[in-house]
Each structure stands twice: as structure tokens, then as C-alpha cells.
Amino acid sequence: MKFYGNQEDDLPLDDLPPNDLPPNNLPPDDWSIDYFEERIKYAQTNMGTRTAFFYGTLMAQEVLYNVIFGTSTVSRYNVQTVTQKPAILHDHKRSRVKYADYPGVIPQKGHSVRGTYVTGLTDGDIYRLDMFEGSQYELQTVRVRLLESEGDEATGEGNVEGEEVETQTYIWTDSLERLEDKEWDYAAFRSEKLALWSGGEPEGWDDEEKPEESIDPTGGRFGNGQIAQDLSKEHEKLKQQEGNEGEPLKSAV
């Protein structure tokens, strides 16, 4: 049996010291809580070293987990070892992508973007995130400030900035004409669009002008979209191989 955590790309039970293994004849549901606590500690000491700054749909833990783990929920079968902290990226501007649920960020003096700084990512996680972002974005190195206290999201008033760290983020490299001169609203995304992006049903468009029916607001990241299919295939490779001993992984988006 393989026990999936945030490793490169799975964390076999065989890697644990023999004394930490549960009895072979005991089904997973009967394993003790102490065993899983030890399992989590082991995973945390072997977590990935990659980091990233997310400013759009991936700010939602449900979406991030879907992309890197294949499931939006936390369970004892998929030990999460990533951490998320509020952060701000200066001299960059975030804008809504036309007819889409997600934003794009480009360098621009005098603007700032608030998002999340994520640690504990593996090379495999970044590979899946590259797939998710697609050809519209390029992973670039940036410096962000961690926020010790979060102020007003629109104005930044009340933000208390702390340590500056180097990380990477996905910069918009597609046509600038596809970006609206309008800020992307994370709160609105969570309330109106998150169900679709985390595997639920779409809420429908609330914009004054609806896009053509042929336009997918997820950019192929949901349903039968090409990105969703590619991610689904990738997660198939990570599934456990022995029946239903672990939780089945859901589709990526």
C-alpha cells in the first residue's frame, strides 16, 4: 500500500522504520491515531523545499489541494505538509482576465498584490501547478513581504509587513488585451465560483455581460477541459494500487 502525502510524488509506508509500521493484518481504518500522528511527523520532516506565491484561484486551499493532491479535503490518507501565509507582492498589478474566473498579474510600478505564500511544495507539485496554469503564465522569481497583520484588502491600509522572502509566482505572459482594467475579487470568487473550481456545480455568471457559450470561464481547468484532463491523468499515476485501502483521489479541478 502507498500512503499519499505531499512528497515526490508519494510516500510509501516501506520508507518508515519497521517499528512504526502497523500490523500487516490490520485494515487501515483500525490503525491507531498514534500511528497517524507519527505518520504526519514523518511526512513533515520530509516535506518539499519549493515555495510559491499565489494571488488567484490557488489562494483557495480547496483549489490548491485539488491541483497538487487530487483532493480538496484533508484526511489521514493524504497528509498535507504545505503551509499558507498571507503575503504581498509589490510593484505588480492584478487584473481580471476577460470572460474568466481567474486573474493575471503583470509587473507594474506603484501597484501591489495581496496573496498567499506557500511552502512545502515538491518538484512534483510545481509540475502539476505548471500544468494547471497552462501557457498563459510563466513561473518567475519574485520577492514578497510576509504579512504579520492583514489590513484592508482594497487599500492595504492596516497591513503590517514583515520578512521579505524570495519565491516564485506565475506571471501573465498572454496578450495584455485579454486583461481587464479591473481588480480581481477573491471574496467574490469564493462565494460565487469556488464550488465549480473545487468540484461542485457552477453558480452561473453574475457579470452584466455574459461570454459566448463557447468560452470556458475556467480556461479548460474544469470538466472536460484539456488542462483538467491532463491533471486527471497525472493524478491517476499517483493513485494507490491496492483496492480501496486509501481514499480515491478526485479529479483535479
C-alpha positions in Angstrom: 0.0 0.0 0.0 1.1 3.6 -0.7 0.3 6.4 1.7 -0.1 9.6 -0.2 1.3 12.8 1.3 3.0 15.9 -0.2 6.1 14.0 -1.3 7.8 13.4 -4.6 5.3 12.1 -5.5 4.2 9.6 -2.9 5.4 8.4 0.4 5.5 4.6 0.6 4.9 3.0 4.0 8.0 0.9 3.4 10.1 4.1 3.9 9.1 4.2 7.6 11.2 2.4 10.3 9.8 -1.1 10.9 8.7 -0.2 14.4 6.4 2.5 13.0 4.5 0.1 10.7 1.1 -1.1 11.7 0.4 -4.9 11.7 0.0 -6.2 8.2 -3.2 -8.0 9.0 -4.9 -4.8 10.4 -7.0 -2.8 8.0 -6.2 1.0 7.7 -9.5 2.0 9.4 -8.3 0.2 12.6 -4.9 1.8 12.7 -4.4 3.8 15.8 -4.5 7.6 16.0 -0.9 7.5 17.4 0.2 5.8 14.2 -1.2 8.6 12.0 0.3 11.2 14.3 3.7 9.6 13.8 3.0 9.4 10.1 2.3 13.1 9.9 5.5 13.9 11.8 7.5 11.8 9.4 5.9 13.5 6.4 6.6 16.9 7.8 10.3 16.1 8.2 10.4 15.1 4.5 8.3 17.9 3.1 9.2 19.6 -0.2 11.5 22.7 -0.3 9.8 24.6 -3.1 7.8 27.8 -2.4 5.3 29.9 -4.4 3.2 33.0 -4.2 -0.4 32.6 -5.3 -2.8 35.5 -6.0 -5.8 34.0 -7.7 -7.8 30.8 -7.5 -4.9 29.0 -5.9 -5.3 31.2 -2.8 -8.2 28.9 -2.0 -6.9 25.8 -0.2 -9.6 23.7 -1.8 -8.3 24.5 -5.3 -4.6 24.3 -4.3 -5.1 20.8 -2.8 -7.1 19.7 -5.8 -4.2 20.6 -8.1 -1.3 19.2 -6.1 -3.0 16.3 -4.2 -6.0 15.4 -6.4 -8.5 16.0 -3.5 -9.8 19.2 -1.9 -10.2 17.7 1.5 -7.7 16.8 4.3 -7.7 13.2 5.5 -5.4 10.7 7.1 -4.8 9.3 3.7 -3.3 12.4 2.2 -1.1 14.1 4.8 -0.8 17.8 4.0 2.6 19.4 4.7 2.1 22.7 2.8 1.7 25.9 4.8 0.0 29.1 3.6 0.7 32.5 4.9 -0.6 35.9 3.8 1.9 38.0 1.8 2.1 40.9 -0.5 3.8 41.4 -3.9 4.8 45.0 -4.6 5.2 46.7 -8.0 2.8 44.2 -9.7 -0.8 44.6 -10.8 -3.5 42.0 -10.7 -6.4 42.2 -13.2 -9.3 40.1 -14.2 -9.0 38.0 -17.3 -11.8 38.8 -19.7 -14.6 36.2 -19.6 -12.7 34.2 -17.0 -13.0 33.4 -13.3 -9.3 33.9 -12.7 -6.8 36.9 -12.8 -3.4 37.6 -14.3 -0.6 39.5 -12.7 2.0 41.7 -14.5 4.9 43.9 -13.3 3.7 47.5 -12.8 5.2 50.1 -10.5 3.1 51.6 -7.8 0.7 48.6 -7.6 0.6 45.7 -5.0 -1.0 42.3 -5.0 -2.0 40.5 -1.9 -2.0 36.7 -1.9 -0.6 33.7 -0.1 3.0 32.5 0.3 3.0 28.7 0.3 5.9 26.5 1.5 6.4 22.7 1.5 5.9 22.2 -2.2 7.7 19.5 -4.1 9.0 19.4 -7.7 6.1 17.2 -8.5 3.7 19.8 -7.1 5.3 22.5 -9.2 5.0 20.2 -12.3 1.2 19.9 -11.6 0.9 23.6 -11.0 2.6 24.3 -14.3 0.1 22.1 -16.0 -2.8 23.9 -14.2 -1.6 27.4 -15.1 -1.0 26.5 -18.7 0.6 28.5 -21.5 -0.9 31.9 -20.3 1.6 32.1 -17.5 5.3 31.8 -16.8 6.8 30.9 -13.4 9.2 33.7 -12.4 11.2 34.6 -9.4 9.9 37.5 -7.2 10.3 38.9 -3.7 7.3 39.1 -1.5 6.7 40.5 2.0 5.0 38.3 4.6 2.1 40.0 6.4 2.2 39.9 10.1 -1.2 41.5 10.1 -3.7 41.9 7.3 -5.5 45.3 6.7 -8.0 46.5 4.2 -7.7 44.3 1.1 -8.6 47.1 -1.4 -6.4 49.9 0.0 -3.8 47.9 2.0 -4.4 50.3 5.0 -3.6 48.4 8.2 -1.2 45.9 6.6 1.8 45.1 8.8 4.6 43.8 6.7 7.3 41.5 8.0 10.1 39.4 6.5 10.9 39.7 2.8 11.4 36.3 1.1 12.3 35.2 -2.4 9.9 32.9 -4.1 8.2 32.2 -7.4 4.9 33.2 -8.9 3.0 32.8 -12.2 3.2 36.0 -14.3 0.7 36.6 -17.0 2.5 36.3 -20.4 -0.5 36.2 -22.8 -1.9 39.2 -24.6 -2.4 42.3 -22.4 -5.6 42.9 -24.3 -7.1 39.9 -22.5 -6.7 41.7 -19.1 -9.5 44.0 -17.9 -8.7 47.3 -16.2 -10.5 45.8 -13.1 -9.2 44.2 -9.9 -10.0 40.5 -9.4 -12.1 40.0 -6.2 -11.1 36.9 -4.1 -14.1 37.2 -1.8 -16.4 37.2 -4.7 -14.6 34.2 -6.2 -15.0 32.2 -3.0 -18.7 33.0 -2.7 -19.7 32.7 -6.4 -17.2 30.5 -8.2 -15.4 28.2 -5.7 -17.9 25.4 -5.9 -17.1 24.9 -9.6 -13.4 25.1 -9.1 -13.4 22.7 -6.2 -15.5 20.0 -7.9 -19.1 21.3 -7.3 -21.7 22.8 -9.6 -21.2 26.2 -11.2 -23.2 29.1 -9.8 -23.7 30.8 -13.2 -22.4 34.2 -14.4 -23.1 37.3 -12.4 -21.5 39.7 -14.8 -23.5 42.3 -16.7 -22.3 40.8 -20.0 -22.2 37.0 -20.4 -19.5 35.5 -22.6 -20.2 33.4 -25.6 -21.3 29.9 -24.8 -18.1 28.6 -26.4 -15.9 30.3 -23.8 -15.0 28.3 -20.7 -14.5 30.6 -17.7 -12.1 28.1 -16.2 -9.8 28.1 -19.2 -10.0 24.3 -19.6 -9.3 23.7 -15.9 -12.6 22.0 -15.1 -14.9 19.3 -16.6 -13.8 18.1 -20.0 -11.2 20.9 -20.5 -7.8 19.9 -21.7 -6.0 21.1 -18.6 -8.5 19.2 -16.3 -8.0 16.0 -18.4 -4.2 16.3 -18.2 -4.3 16.8 -14.5 -6.7 13.9 -14.0 -4.3 11.6 -15.9 -1.4 12.9 -13.8 -3.3 12.1 -10.6 -4.2 8.6 -11.9 -0.5 7.9 -11.8 -0.5 8.8 -8.1 -3.4 6.6 -7.1 -3.0 3.8 -4.6 -2.6 0.4 -6.3 -4.3 -1.9 -3.8 -8.1 -1.6 -3.9 -9.8 0.7 -1.5 -7.2 0.8 1.2 -7.0 4.5 0.8 -9.3 7.2 -0.3 -9.8 7.5 -4.1 -8.5 10.7 -5.5 -10.9 13.2 -7.1 -10.5 15.0 -10.4 -8.0 17.8 -10.3 -10.4 20.8 -10.7 
